[in-house]
Amino acid sequence: MSHLVNQVTLLQLAAGQLALSLKETEQPFDDLSKLFIEIVEGFNEIEALLSSGQYTDILKVQSLHALTQNRVKNAIIDFQFYDRMKQRLNHIMGNIQDAIHSIESGENNDDEHWENTFSNIEKSYTMREEKQLYESIRSGVGFDVAVKALVSQTFSNDSTVTDIELF
């Protein structure tokens, strides 16, 4: 492979990671915003019940408390998107730094150097989507097709992957 193709591949991997990160953060961020509004509303309802000075139905307060507590737990779980995005951005930074190093050092014509670079990138990926993106782009599918397919698969309602991903 020519050095230009390798550099383009590195940039495609970085751009693909960015595109996937942006898409992945849209819904969780919207969900978190709504959850926080609901949490504040729940606490306001509880406070209004308790400060009304009237006899308050303890079951109603307990129900509101449980609902609000569940929303807080869901919000904490939804923050996982931030960890995923941070990990991807670190990988992007590393990929771009590798490309810069290769260009500056003049090693860009050395096939062994590029194989080592891509091998290190592949080893650094821990998330399923990163690995699939890597394999697609390295196989020559191209940025647009690889990202579109991965976004479609990742965000489809009938996704076949039901694993909980720990990273």
Secondary structure, DSSP 8 states (H G I E B T S, - for coil): --HHHHHHHHHHHHHHHHHHHHHHHHHHHHHHHHHHHHHHHHHHHHHHHHHSSS---HHHHHHHHHHHHHHHHHHHHHTHHHHHHHHHHHHHHHHHHHHHHHHHHTGGG-HHHHHHHHHHHHHH--SHHHHHHHHHHHTT--HHHHHHHHHHHHT-TT-S-------
